[in-house]
Amino acid sequence: MNEDSSIVLVLADKGIGIDKMYVKEVFHHYFRVPTGDIHNVKGFGLGLAYVRKVIEIHKGEVILQSELGQGTTFTIRIPIHDDAQ
């Protein structure tokens, strides 16, 4: 969707959600939300750190909203640059 002078992408799921205490942490390199003794989750905790970096390079922002047991929504907003001006 286009919003004023930005492109906005909203990604949402109905998954397990993220505890509020970890919402800011998930964008740090190598951070993974603790899952107790469950070890069937794969990954290195790099994906969201890379997403945020790429969005910031394009002068945008990524906003995370999450509720435990309800799911997570990521809103990505990237400004539209008119290079012709």
C-alpha positions as CSV (number, residue, x, y, z in Angstrom):
1,M,0.0,0.0,0.0
2,N,1.2,3.6,-0.6
3,E,0.7,6.0,2.2
4,D,1.5,9.7,1.4
5,S,5.1,9.5,0.3
6,S,5.9,6.0,1.6
7,I,5.4,2.4,0.7
8,V,4.0,0.4,3.6
9,L,4.1,-3.3,3.9
10,V,2.3,-5.1,6.8
11,L,3.1,-8.7,7.6
12,A,1.0,-10.5,10.3
13,D,0.7,-13.9,11.7
14,K,-1.5,-15.7,14.3
15,G,1.4,-17.5,15.8
16,I,2.6,-17.7,19.4
17,G,3.6,-14.0,19.6
18,I,6.6,-12.4,21.3
19,D,6.7,-11.4,25.0
20,K,6.9,-7.7,25.4
21,M,10.2,-8.0,27.2
22,Y,11.8,-9.3,24.0
23,V,10.2,-7.0,21.4
24,K,13.2,-4.6,21.2
25,E,15.7,-7.5,21.5
26,V,14.6,-9.4,18.5
27,F,16.3,-7.0,16.1
28,H,19.8,-7.5,17.8
29,H,22.3,-9.9,16.1
30,Y,22.2,-13.5,17.4
31,F,19.2,-12.9,19.7
32,R,16.6,-15.6,19.8
33,V,13.5,-15.5,22.0
34,P,14.2,-18.1,24.8
35,T,12.0,-21.2,24.4
36,G,12.9,-23.1,27.5
37,D,14.1,-26.6,26.9
38,I,12.6,-26.8,23.4
39,H,15.4,-27.1,20.8
40,N,13.5,-27.8,17.6
41,V,13.7,-24.1,16.5
42,K,16.4,-23.5,13.8
43,G,18.2,-20.3,13.0
44,F,21.0,-18.1,14.2
45,G,19.0,-14.9,15.2
46,L,20.3,-12.9,12.3
47,G,17.2,-12.5,10.1
48,L,15.4,-9.6,11.8
49,A,18.7,-7.8,12.4
50,Y,19.4,-7.9,8.7
51,V,15.8,-6.8,7.9
52,R,16.1,-3.7,10.2
53,K,19.5,-2.8,8.7
54,V,18.3,-2.9,5.1
55,I,15.2,-0.9,6.0
56,E,17.3,1.7,7.8
57,I,19.7,2.0,4.8
58,H,16.6,2.9,2.8
59,K,15.7,5.6,5.4
60,G,12.7,3.5,6.5
61,E,11.4,2.0,9.7
62,V,10.2,-1.4,10.9
63,I,7.6,-1.6,13.7
64,L,6.8,-4.7,15.6
65,Q,3.6,-5.3,17.5
66,S,3.0,-8.6,19.3
67,E,0.8,-10.2,21.9
68,L,1.6,-13.6,23.4
69,G,-0.8,-16.2,22.1
70,Q,-2.2,-13.8,19.6
71,G,0.5,-13.3,16.9
72,T,2.8,-10.7,15.6
73,T,2.6,-7.8,13.1
74,F,5.5,-6.2,11.4
75,T,4.9,-2.9,9.7
76,I,7.6,-1.8,7.3
77,R,7.5,1.8,6.0
78,I,10.0,2.9,3.3
79,P,9.9,6.5,1.9
80,I,9.4,6.9,-1.8
81,H,12.3,9.0,-3.3
82,D,11.7,11.0,-6.4
83,D,15.2,11.2,-7.9
84,A,13.9,13.4,-10.7
85,Q,13.7,16.5,-8.4
